[in-house]
Amino acid sequence: MRLKSFFPALFLFLLVFSPNSGRAQAVPSGYGKMFSVTAGGMGSVFQPDYKGGGVPGKSSKSLIGPGAYVDLRFSRWLGVEAEGRWLRFNEYANIHQDNYLLGYWLPVDQFRFGGFTPYVKVLAGYGKMNFEFNEAHGRFANLAYGGGLDYQREGSRFVLRPFDFEYQQWPNWLGTSLHPWGFSAGIGYRIWGR
């Protein structure tokens, strides 16, 4: 980057991301600065909604695998979650699923109890399925709806995620739609914010 363009870019960056200390009134703590970043890992158990042999439906085996997530909270009503999940264990006939999702995530602070905060989410993104004989197919436009609980002890940066449920819609697979669903649990670390 040339030096002439560096200083205007630096000025703009500082202007946008500097704290706003010029306000005349205090903001109530429930509505104050809420920006936070949490990153974590999870383990998942999912019903893939595929029996094998080109037949959608409940599988005799649930898929198990690791995952990762990042939650960004911008305000009381605006949050974003990105997640990836690799369901590669407990396979039947080499069938497994991966997904990469991004979307709206909302902690419901009104129902916070103890250190527990419930949340809801609506995500969209890419799903990939490995069928029998190592034939893999992937596509965008998959949707996921879900929710769960986060637990954070006062003063701690660790966030326990004891429960997360997700119901997915994978449209136009095998001439119909697949509806994988499952549960996850994990732990995260609050990198930024409270």
Residue pairs with C-beta under 8 A, 6 or more apart in sequence:
1 9
27 33
30 76
30 109
31 76
34 73
34 74
34 75
34 76
34 193
34 194
35 72
35 73
35 74
35 75
35 192
35 193
36 71
36 72
36 73
36 190
36 192
36 193
36 194
37 70
37 71
37 72
37 73
37 190
37 191
37 192
37 193
38 70
38 71
38 73
38 159
38 188
38 189
38 190
38 191
39 68
39 69
39 70
39 71
39 188
39 189
39 191
40 68
40 69
40 70
40 159
40 161
40 186
40 187
40 188
40 189
41 66
41 67
41 68
41 69
41 186
41 187
41 188
42 66
42 67
42 68
42 69
42 85
42 161
42 164
42 184
42 185
42 186
42 187
43 64
43 65
43 66
43 67
43 184
43 185
43 186
44 64
44 65
44 66
44 67
44 85
44 87
44 182
44 183
44 184
45 62
45 63
45 64
45 182
45 183
45 184
46 62
46 63
46 64
46 65
46 85
46 87
46 97
46 180
46 181
46 182
46 183
47 58
47 59
47 62
47 63
47 180
47 181
47 182
48 59
48 62
48 63
48 87
48 95
48 96
48 97
48 129
48 178
48 180
49 56
49 57
49 58
49 59
49 170
49 178
49 179
49 180
49 181
50 56
50 57
50 59
50 95
50 129
50 131
50 174
50 178
51 57
51 58
51 59
51 60
52 59
52 92
52 93
52 95
52 132
53 132
54 174
55 174
56 173
56 174
56 176
56 177
56 178
59 92
59 95
60 92
61 90
61 91
61 92
62 90
62 182
63 87
63 88
63 89
63 90
63 91
63 95
63 96
63 97
63 182
64 87
64 89
64 90
65 85
65 86
65 87
65 88
65 89
65 96
66 85
66 86
67 83
67 84
67 85
67 86
67 184
67 186
68 83
68 84
69 81
69 82
69 83
69 84
69 186
69 188
70 81
70 82
70 83
71 79
71 80
71 81
71 105
71 188
72 79
72 80
72 81
73 79
73 105
73 107
73 193
74 80
76 109
77 106
79 104
79 105
79 106
79 107
79 119
80 102
80 103
80 104
80 105
81 101
81 102
81 103
81 104
81 105
81 121
81 123
82 101
82 102
83 99
83 100
83 101
83 102
83 123
84 98
84 99
84 100
84 101
85 97
85 98
85 99
85 184
86 98
87 96
87 97
87 98
88 96
88 98
93 132
94 130
94 132
94 133
94 134
95 129
95 130
95 131
95 132
96 129
96 130
97 127
97 128
97 129
97 130
97 180
98 127
98 128
98 129
98 138
99 125
99 126
99 127
99 128
99 142
99 144
99 168
100 125
100 126
100 127
101 123
101 124
101 125
101 126
101 142
101 144
102 123
102 124
102 125
103 121
103 122
103 123
103 124
103 125
103 144
104 121
104 122
104 123
105 119
105 120
105 121
105 123
106 119
106 120
106 121
107 117
107 118
107 119
107 150
108 117
108 118
108 119
108 120
109 117
111 117
111 118
112 118
114 151
115 151
115 152
115 153
115 154
116 149
116 150
116 151
117 149
117 150
117 151
117 152
118 147
118 148
118 149
119 147
119 148
119 149
119 150
120 146
120 147
121 144
121 145
121 146
121 147
121 166
122 143
122 144
122 145
123 143
123 144
123 145
123 146
124 140
124 141
124 142
124 143
124 144
125 140
125 142
125 144
126 138
126 139
126 140
126 142
127 138
127 139
127 142
127 168
127 170
128 136
128 137
128 138
129 136
129 137
129 138
129 170
129 173
129 178
130 136
131 137
137 173
139 170
139 172
141 171
142 168
142 169
142 170
142 171
143 168
143 169
144 166
144 167
144 168
144 169
145 166
145 167
145 168
146 164
146 165
146 166
146 167
147 164
147 165
148 161
148 163
148 164
148 165
148 184
149 161
149 162
149 163
149 164
150 159
150 160
150 161
150 188
151 159
151 160
151 161
151 162
152 158
152 159
152 160
152 190
157 189
157 190
157 191
158 187
158 188
158 189
158 190
159 187
159 188
159 189
159 190
160 187
161 184
161 185
161 186
161 187
161 188
162 185
163 183
163 185
164 183
164 184
164 185
164 186
165 181
165 182
165 183
166 181
166 182
166 183
166 184
167 179
167 181
168 178
168 179
168 180
168 181
169 177
169 178
169 179
170 177
170 178
170 179
170 180
171 177
